[in-house]
Amino acid sequence: MALKKQLEDKIFDMEKVAIAFDIEPFDIYFLGGAACILGEYTERATRDFDFIDLNYPSKLGRVFVQLRDFDMLEYESTIISPKYKKRAIRLNTFKYLNVYLLSPEDIIVSKIIRLEQKDIEDIDELIDIADKELINQIIDEVLLRDDLYESKKNQFIKRLPQFRERYYV
């Protein structure tokens, strides 16, 4: 819980800076380890934030820097469904910024492309709370994307059988 509070404090700092610089509230969609901790999906230690780049204007840089360690992920190179926003969960803890977490199922699918040890550990925990039917739907949605970089899609397709065999999806 201490780690969750540390992550929340960084987002509260983002809100303070946005207000101080008169920056309009904006949406931010977290995935990865920080989302897992903030959503209480898992307890793996991480201090970095991964979020989808929604074509943010450069003036938001002073807000994002409050996260310290972050990766702004380009949509075209990220394994997510075009419908991720419909399943995202809003964190009502934050009152100024619109902070969302991707669903456990969307996070699982985003991790299939690598399946490194830490990804497998995360999926091992997330799979218990996930809807496997929804995971299959999200996989299909990702495979239908024609705006996803071909190299990323190919790597995803390559890892898919390993994922399906391990998790019976």
Backbone bond lengths (Angstrom), bond angles and torsions (degrees), N, CA, C in turn:
res aa  C-N    CA-C-N  psi(-1)  N-CA   C-N-CA  omega(-1)  CA-C   N-CA-C  phi
1 M - - - 1.458 - - 1.523 112.46 -
2 A 1.328 117.57 -28.71 1.462 120.26 179.27 1.522 110.48 -63.54
3 L 1.333 116.60 -39.06 1.457 120.78 179.19 1.532 110.61 -65.72
4 K 1.315 116.89 -42.12 1.467 120.38 177.85 1.528 110.00 -58.21
5 K 1.322 117.05 -43.72 1.467 120.88 179.56 1.529 110.90 -63.38
6 Q 1.327 117.15 -39.84 1.470 120.13 177.75 1.531 111.21 -61.59
7 L 1.321 115.79 -42.74 1.464 119.64 178.86 1.528 110.69 -66.00
8 E 1.327 116.26 -42.87 1.472 120.08 177.75 1.524 110.99 -61.27
9 D 1.320 116.93 -40.66 1.470 120.47 -179.46 1.528 111.51 -60.31
10 K 1.326 116.80 -36.81 1.468 119.91 177.91 1.532 110.72 -65.48
11 I 1.317 116.04 -37.78 1.467 119.35 178.81 1.536 110.07 -71.31
12 F 1.348 116.97 -37.50 1.469 119.51 174.70 1.526 110.04 -60.58
13 D 1.344 117.27 -38.53 1.462 120.93 176.68 1.527 110.51 -62.99
14 M 1.331 116.86 -37.92 1.470 120.54 175.69 1.523 110.25 -58.59
15 E 1.333 115.14 -45.02 1.466 119.29 -179.52 1.532 110.56 -61.57
16 K 1.320 116.56 -44.12 1.473 120.07 -179.38 1.525 111.48 -60.29
17 V 1.333 116.03 -43.18 1.465 120.10 -179.70 1.529 110.23 -67.45
18 A 1.317 117.52 -41.74 1.465 121.03 178.85 1.531 110.26 -59.64
19 I 1.312 116.44 -42.57 1.465 120.67 179.23 1.529 110.15 -67.36
20 A 1.344 116.74 -45.42 1.463 121.28 -177.92 1.533 111.92 -60.37
21 F 1.315 117.38 -36.60 1.464 121.33 -178.88 1.526 112.53 -96.54
22 D 1.318 115.90 12.27 1.462 121.89 176.36 1.538 111.98 55.96
23 I 1.321 114.52 42.87 1.463 121.08 177.75 1.522 107.93 -92.40
24 E 1.303 115.23 129.32 1.466 120.68 -179.98 1.528 110.39 -59.29
25 P 1.334 117.48 147.31 1.469 119.33 174.54 1.525 110.31 -57.26
26 F 1.316 115.46 146.01 1.458 120.39 179.93 1.525 109.13 -141.06
27 D 1.337 115.12 164.88 1.459 121.75 178.51 1.525 109.65 -87.82
28 I 1.330 115.49 145.71 1.455 121.14 172.34 1.529 107.13 -142.32
29 Y 1.332 115.57 131.43 1.461 122.26 -176.51 1.521 109.27 -114.87
30 F 1.335 115.49 109.54 1.459 121.20 179.90 1.525 111.16 -90.35
31 L 1.328 115.55 145.05 1.452 122.84 170.84 1.516 107.07 -138.91
32 G 1.304 118.02 -177.84 1.456 120.44 179.01 1.515 112.96 78.58
33 G 1.326 114.69 -162.02 1.458 121.99 -173.77 1.519 114.65 -59.03
34 A 1.328 116.91 -43.38 1.467 119.42 -179.69 1.522 111.06 -62.24
35 A 1.323 116.94 -40.71 1.468 120.32 177.86 1.519 110.28 -62.85
36 C 1.322 116.53 -39.79 1.469 120.55 179.61 1.522 111.24 -62.35
37 I 1.318 116.28 -38.94 1.468 120.12 179.96 1.525 110.51 -74.29
38 L 1.327 117.29 -46.59 1.466 120.93 -179.23 1.526 111.70 -62.25
39 G 1.325 116.84 -34.53 1.461 120.99 179.34 1.509 113.21 -88.11
40 E 1.336 114.89 0.39 1.472 122.02 -177.29 1.522 111.22 56.87
41 Y 1.348 115.58 35.58 1.463 120.65 175.08 1.531 109.49 -79.38
42 T 1.356 116.14 -40.64 1.471 122.16 179.84 1.524 108.27 -142.42
43 E 1.314 114.94 175.26 1.470 119.77 179.92 1.521 112.19 -123.09
44 R 1.335 118.17 15.64 1.459 120.41 -179.23 1.524 109.73 -60.84
45 A 1.317 115.48 139.32 1.459 120.32 -179.52 1.524 111.04 -72.82
46 T 1.305 115.46 125.61 1.464 122.22 173.63 1.519 107.49 -155.64
47 R 1.302 115.24 148.90 1.461 118.84 177.75 1.525 111.28 -124.63
48 D 1.328 115.81 1.99 1.461 117.97 -179.47 1.520 110.42 -98.67
49 F 1.299 114.54 153.92 1.461 122.22 -179.11 1.525 108.32 -114.05
50 D 1.319 115.90 130.24 1.462 121.69 171.83 1.521 106.93 -111.72
51 F 1.327 116.51 131.97 1.453 119.65 176.52 1.520 110.15 -147.77
52 I 1.328 113.99 157.23 1.456 121.40 -177.37 1.526 110.12 -78.32
53 D 1.324 116.42 132.36 1.456 121.11 175.66 1.529 108.46 -75.30
54 L 1.306 116.38 114.28 1.466 122.38 178.44 1.528 110.27 -98.74
55 N 1.327 115.68 34.20 1.472 122.00 -177.26 1.526 110.86 58.50
56 Y 1.323 114.26 49.67 1.458 120.88 -178.72 1.528 111.00 -65.58
57 P 1.338 117.07 143.77 1.464 119.50 174.14 1.539 110.17 -71.23
58 S 1.316 116.38 154.20 1.466 121.19 -175.81 1.526 113.23 -61.03
59 K 1.339 117.57 -26.05 1.474 119.59 -179.11 1.531 112.20 -62.17
60 L 1.340 117.40 -18.34 1.467 119.95 179.17 1.527 112.31 -77.41
61 G 1.314 116.70 -7.34 1.466 120.27 178.21 1.515 112.76 -54.35
62 R 1.334 117.09 -39.57 1.470 119.76 -179.59 1.530 111.22 -68.55
63 V 1.318 117.02 -22.27 1.464 120.76 176.92 1.529 109.08 -81.57
64 F 1.331 116.62 -47.54 1.466 120.58 -177.72 1.522 112.94 -63.92
65 V 1.314 117.46 -30.25 1.466 120.24 -178.56 1.540 111.42 -61.40
66 Q 1.324 117.14 -20.30 1.467 120.50 177.92 1.534 111.70 -64.79
67 L 1.327 116.89 -22.51 1.461 120.13 179.19 1.525 111.81 -73.75
68 R 1.321 116.55 -15.22 1.464 124.64 -177.85 1.531 110.54 69.26
69 D 1.314 117.20 -79.15 1.461 121.60 -175.52 1.527 108.60 -106.36
70 F 1.345 116.12 108.55 1.460 118.13 -178.13 1.523 111.14 -145.77
71 D 1.333 114.18 157.10 1.460 122.40 173.00 1.521 107.83 -124.97
72 M 1.334 115.96 119.25 1.450 121.41 175.35 1.527 105.94 -92.68
73 L 1.321 116.13 111.29 1.452 121.74 -170.95 1.523 111.91 -92.04
74 E 1.303 115.25 125.49 1.455 122.04 178.13 1.528 108.91 -68.15
75 Y 1.290 116.71 129.31 1.465 121.68 -176.69 1.528 111.66 -53.86
76 E 1.332 117.70 -44.85 1.466 122.14 -175.54 1.525 113.76 -66.13
77 S 1.316 116.92 -15.69 1.465 119.14 -179.60 1.529 112.31 -113.94
78 T 1.324 116.33 9.50 1.466 120.66 -177.03 1.525 109.81 -112.32
79 I 1.318 115.11 133.34 1.466 121.11 -179.20 1.527 108.91 -79.66
80 I 1.329 114.73 85.17 1.463 120.93 174.83 1.521 108.31 -140.18
81 S 1.291 114.06 155.44 1.463 120.85 178.84 1.523 109.55 -77.60
82 P 1.331 117.66 148.71 1.464 119.50 175.00 1.533 112.04 -63.54
83 K 1.335 117.26 -14.14 1.466 121.39 -178.46 1.538 112.84 -100.12
84 Y 1.338 117.70 15.37 1.463 120.73 -176.05 1.531 112.75 -57.94
85 K 1.324 117.76 -33.60 1.466 120.35 -177.47 1.528 111.91 -65.45
86 K 1.329 117.10 -32.73 1.468 120.67 179.86 1.522 111.76 -65.57
87 R 1.327 116.74 -29.69 1.472 120.59 -177.74 1.524 112.46 -97.87
88 A 1.316 117.48 -10.29 1.462 120.84 -176.78 1.528 110.49 -62.77
89 I 1.312 114.65 150.62 1.464 122.35 -177.50 1.530 108.52 -108.92
90 R 1.316 116.16 123.86 1.471 120.01 179.59 1.523 109.14 -80.15
91 L 1.334 115.15 135.82 1.464 120.91 175.39 1.519 108.45 -92.27
92 N 1.294 116.02 109.79 1.467 121.08 -177.99 1.521 113.15 -77.55
93 T 1.319 116.56 -2.37 1.468 121.60 176.50 1.525 110.06 -62.00
94 F 1.314 115.85 -30.47 1.459 121.32 -175.78 1.519 109.24 -102.11
95 K 1.317 115.32 129.57 1.465 120.35 -171.55 1.524 113.64 -101.39
96 Y 1.333 118.30 -21.47 1.468 119.48 -177.04 1.527 111.53 -99.63
97 L 1.322 116.18 -51.42 1.469 119.98 178.79 1.524 109.75 -87.43
98 N 1.307 115.64 152.36 1.465 121.84 178.12 1.526 107.79 -94.62
99 V 1.327 115.60 93.09 1.460 122.15 -173.75 1.524 109.05 -98.23
100 Y 1.340 115.13 124.04 1.459 121.76 -178.99 1.524 110.39 -123.25
101 L 1.329 115.03 151.11 1.464 122.38 172.75 1.513 107.49 -115.83
102 L 1.314 116.36 137.98 1.450 118.33 173.57 1.519 108.52 -65.80
103 S 1.305 116.13 152.54 1.462 121.23 179.16 1.527 109.33 -64.57
104 P 1.333 117.16 156.52 1.478 118.94 176.53 1.529 111.66 -54.48
105 E 1.322 117.54 -37.55 1.463 121.04 -179.16 1.528 111.25 -66.22
106 D 1.332 116.94 -42.32 1.465 119.95 178.08 1.529 110.80 -65.49
107 I 1.321 116.67 -38.04 1.468 120.21 178.36 1.527 109.86 -65.36
108 I 1.319 116.90 -43.98 1.472 120.00 178.46 1.526 110.00 -56.65
109 V 1.316 117.10 -50.09 1.467 120.62 -177.93 1.529 110.42 -61.75
110 S 1.328 117.78 -37.44 1.469 120.47 -179.80 1.524 111.96 -64.56
111 K 1.326 117.27 -22.90 1.464 121.71 -177.70 1.527 113.56 -89.68
112 I 1.320 117.33 -10.94 1.468 120.61 -177.31 1.524 111.62 -62.33
113 I 1.296 118.35 -33.51 1.461 121.73 -175.36 1.529 112.67 -60.02
114 R 1.335 118.00 -29.35 1.466 120.17 -177.68 1.518 112.37 -104.35
115 L 1.311 116.40 -51.07 1.471 122.14 -176.09 1.525 112.70 50.43
116 E 1.341 115.52 39.74 1.460 120.05 171.99 1.521 108.09 -77.20
117 Q 1.313 117.18 171.42 1.461 121.25 -173.80 1.526 112.73 -53.90
118 K 1.329 118.15 -46.45 1.476 119.90 -178.88 1.530 111.20 -66.68
119 D 1.341 117.18 -32.14 1.466 120.51 177.00 1.525 109.74 -67.70
120 I 1.314 116.44 -43.37 1.465 121.29 178.89 1.527 110.33 -62.29
121 E 1.335 116.96 -42.13 1.468 120.47 177.90 1.529 110.57 -61.19
122 D 1.337 116.39 -42.72 1.472 119.90 178.16 1.521 110.53 -64.02
123 I 1.319 116.71 -47.07 1.465 120.25 -179.26 1.523 110.10 -62.42
124 D 1.346 117.49 -39.21 1.470 120.90 178.19 1.526 110.92 -54.51
125 E 1.322 116.63 -39.48 1.473 120.16 179.50 1.531 111.48 -78.99
126 L 1.324 116.64 -42.61 1.465 120.59 -176.06 1.529 113.00 -68.90
127 I 1.309 116.81 -32.69 1.466 120.09 -174.23 1.528 111.46 -60.88
128 D 1.328 117.11 -27.72 1.470 121.43 -179.53 1.532 112.94 -68.35
129 I 1.326 116.61 -25.97 1.470 119.74 -179.23 1.522 111.52 -106.87
130 A 1.332 116.56 1.45 1.461 120.88 -173.89 1.525 112.04 -94.22
131 D 1.318 114.16 156.90 1.459 123.37 175.20 1.533 106.86 -97.12
132 K 1.331 116.63 110.12 1.469 120.82 -175.80 1.521 112.32 -64.55
133 E 1.306 116.97 -32.19 1.461 120.16 176.61 1.534 110.10 -63.48
134 L 1.328 115.54 -41.73 1.461 120.27 177.98 1.532 110.49 -66.78
135 I 1.317 117.37 -38.25 1.468 120.16 176.74 1.523 109.72 -57.54
136 N 1.334 117.34 -45.63 1.465 120.58 178.53 1.523 111.81 -61.87
137 Q 1.314 116.58 -39.31 1.473 120.78 177.79 1.528 109.92 -62.70
138 I 1.322 117.04 -44.03 1.467 121.48 -179.19 1.528 110.09 -65.41
139 I 1.327 116.56 -41.29 1.471 120.06 176.94 1.525 109.72 -57.39
140 D 1.321 116.68 -45.92 1.470 120.90 178.75 1.526 110.88 -60.88
141 E 1.321 117.02 -41.15 1.468 121.05 179.73 1.524 110.66 -63.50
142 V 1.331 116.50 -40.56 1.471 120.49 178.33 1.531 110.15 -65.04
143 L 1.328 116.19 -44.06 1.468 120.10 -178.40 1.531 112.37 -64.49
144 L 1.323 117.38 -25.04 1.467 121.20 178.89 1.535 113.22 -83.69
145 R 1.328 116.78 -9.75 1.473 119.08 -179.09 1.526 110.50 -65.79
146 D 1.319 116.81 129.37 1.458 118.98 174.25 1.530 111.28 -105.61
147 D 1.340 116.00 4.42 1.460 120.63 175.91 1.526 111.91 -103.18
148 L 1.324 117.11 4.73 1.463 122.22 178.47 1.528 108.18 -86.73
149 Y 1.340 116.83 134.94 1.458 119.58 179.00 1.522 109.37 -54.86
150 E 1.319 115.44 133.58 1.462 121.58 -176.05 1.528 112.10 -56.74
151 S 1.324 117.68 -40.22 1.469 120.78 -179.71 1.531 110.85 -63.38
152 K 1.319 116.96 -37.91 1.469 121.15 178.19 1.524 110.51 -68.53
153 K 1.324 116.16 -43.85 1.458 120.31 179.30 1.533 110.23 -62.05
154 N 1.331 117.04 -42.33 1.464 120.82 179.65 1.530 111.93 -63.55
155 Q 1.334 116.85 -41.13 1.468 120.67 177.96 1.528 110.28 -64.81
156 F 1.315 116.55 -40.44 1.466 122.39 177.53 1.531 109.86 -60.65
157 I 1.329 116.71 -48.46 1.468 121.82 179.97 1.527 110.61 -61.63
158 K 1.323 116.66 -37.38 1.470 121.64 179.49 1.530 111.80 -64.06
159 R 1.335 117.27 -38.32 1.476 122.21 -177.38 1.535 113.06 -84.02
160 L 1.312 116.83 -18.99 1.458 121.86 -174.38 1.535 114.07 -55.38
161 P 1.337 120.10 -45.68 1.474 118.90 179.65 1.529 112.91 -60.92
162 Q 1.317 116.71 -39.09 1.468 121.17 177.96 1.536 109.97 -61.85
163 F 1.323 116.54 -44.45 1.459 121.57 178.35 1.527 110.90 -62.15
164 R 1.324 116.05 -49.26 1.468 120.63 -177.74 1.526 111.64 -61.21
165 E 1.314 116.88 -39.76 1.458 120.45 -179.56 1.529 111.33 -68.26
166 R 1.305 116.53 -43.36 1.476 120.58 -177.44 1.523 112.16 -67.71
167 Y 1.337 116.81 -38.98 1.466 120.55 -172.30 1.523 113.92 -109.48
168 Y 1.312 118.14 5.55 1.471 122.41 178.32 1.532 111.75 54.30
169 V 1.310 114.68 46.35 1.474 121.07 179.76 1.510 108.83 -110.12
